[in-house]
Amino acid sequence: MGVQGKDRIRTLFVCYYNRKRSATAERVFGRDPGLDVRSAGTSDEAMVQVNERMLDWADVIFIMDDDQRRELARLFPNHPAVKQLICLDILDKYEFLDPELVSLLEERARPHLERLQGG
């Protein structure tokens, strides 16, 4: 995973319902011109439900907690992306765009993205 040169890094954020954590991450990191950002959820009731095309598309996939790791492994048992998930360890206790959530996302995801961007 990872992209060299001027290509934007295809970044996928996954949580359960795609309403708070991953949706906030998409909003926050979507402003970065070096990133192409999408978000999805693992629940049948998610705003946008994660699918195999999204896993194929992404250069990097961030999950919010280990529940998503288990669910993605169940939904896509043989997909190579499931072995390369980056867990941000962010509990489902924040509202959309909560300042503490934004801070945690920046603190935990940004170093991985900078490394991928060659920064």
PLY file of the C-alpha trace (Angstrom):
ply
format ascii 1.0
element vertex 119
property float x
property float y
property float z
element edge 118
property int vertex1
property int vertex2
end_header
0.00 0.00 0.00
1.09 3.57 -0.51
1.54 5.77 -3.50
4.66 7.46 -4.80
4.89 10.73 -6.71
2.05 13.20 -7.07
-0.82 10.73 -6.97
-3.30 11.31 -4.20
-3.37 8.62 -1.54
-6.68 6.78 -1.61
-7.69 6.71 2.05
-10.64 4.82 3.50
-11.93 5.31 7.05
-14.23 2.63 8.46
-16.38 2.58 11.60
-19.70 0.92 12.42
-22.47 3.23 11.20
-20.44 5.75 9.14
-22.23 8.58 10.91
-19.76 9.90 13.48
-16.17 8.65 13.56
-15.45 7.73 9.94
-17.69 10.51 8.62
-15.73 13.02 10.73
-12.47 11.59 9.44
-13.66 11.96 5.85
-14.58 15.59 6.48
-11.28 16.39 8.26
-8.86 14.64 5.91
-10.88 15.32 2.75
-9.46 18.85 2.75
-5.92 17.52 2.23
-5.07 17.93 -1.47
-2.74 14.92 -1.28
-5.54 12.59 -0.24
-8.61 11.10 -1.89
-10.77 10.24 1.12
-13.86 8.09 1.56
-15.61 6.61 4.55
-17.90 3.67 5.17
-19.40 1.51 7.89
-19.60 -2.21 8.53
-23.23 -2.23 9.72
-26.17 -3.06 7.46
-27.55 0.29 8.68
-24.44 2.32 7.80
-24.88 5.54 5.82
-22.45 4.07 3.26
-21.78 0.36 3.65
-18.25 -0.86 3.02
-17.87 -3.11 0.00
-15.14 -5.03 -1.78
-14.63 -2.31 -4.41
-13.74 0.14 -1.63
-11.15 -2.26 -0.23
-9.69 -2.73 -3.73
-9.63 1.06 -4.28
-7.91 2.09 -1.03
-4.17 2.54 -0.61
-4.67 2.69 3.16
-7.60 1.68 5.37
-8.09 3.05 8.86
-10.48 1.36 11.26
-11.67 2.98 14.47
-11.55 -0.09 16.73
-11.01 -3.85 16.61
-14.72 -4.48 16.04
-14.19 -3.31 12.46
-11.20 -5.64 12.07
-13.34 -8.62 13.07
-16.28 -7.53 10.93
-14.18 -6.86 7.83
-12.46 -10.24 8.26
-15.93 -11.84 8.46
-17.33 -9.94 5.46
-14.23 -10.23 3.25
-12.33 -13.27 4.59
-9.80 -13.57 1.77
-9.26 -9.92 0.92
-5.59 -8.90 1.29
-6.52 -5.43 2.60
-7.92 -6.98 5.79
-4.37 -7.94 6.80
-3.15 -4.34 6.45
-5.76 -2.38 8.41
-4.54 0.42 10.69
-6.51 0.59 13.93
-6.83 4.07 15.44
-8.29 2.80 18.75
-11.05 5.42 18.89
-14.13 4.36 20.84
-17.65 4.99 19.59
-18.45 7.74 22.11
-18.12 10.92 20.05
-20.55 12.98 18.03
-19.90 14.05 14.42
-17.10 16.66 14.31
-16.56 16.51 18.10
-13.36 18.53 18.72
-11.85 15.72 20.81
-12.58 13.24 18.01
-10.98 15.55 15.44
-7.90 15.86 17.66
-7.62 12.08 18.10
-7.97 11.50 14.36
-5.24 14.04 13.59
-2.94 12.64 16.27
-3.38 8.99 15.30
-3.90 8.99 11.52
-1.73 11.91 10.39
1.66 10.21 11.09
0.67 7.24 8.90
-0.52 9.54 6.12
2.64 11.67 6.27
4.76 8.53 5.99
2.77 7.43 2.93
3.09 10.91 1.44
6.84 10.74 1.90
6.79 13.47 4.57
0 1
1 2
2 3
3 4
4 5
5 6
6 7
7 8
8 9
9 10
10 11
11 12
12 13
13 14
14 15
15 16
16 17
17 18
18 19
19 20
20 21
21 22
22 23
23 24
24 25
25 26
26 27
27 28
28 29
29 30
30 31
31 32
32 33
33 34
34 35
35 36
36 37
37 38
38 39
39 40
40 41
41 42
42 43
43 44
44 45
45 46
46 47
47 48
48 49
49 50
50 51
51 52
52 53
53 54
54 55
55 56
56 57
57 58
58 59
59 60
60 61
61 62
62 63
63 64
64 65
65 66
66 67
67 68
68 69
69 70
70 71
71 72
72 73
73 74
74 75
75 76
76 77
77 78
78 79
79 80
80 81
81 82
82 83
83 84
84 85
85 86
86 87
87 88
88 89
89 90
90 91
91 92
92 93
93 94
94 95
95 96
96 97
97 98
98 99
99 100
100 101
101 102
102 103
103 104
104 105
105 106
106 107
107 108
108 109
109 110
110 111
111 112
112 113
113 114
114 115
115 116
116 117
117 118
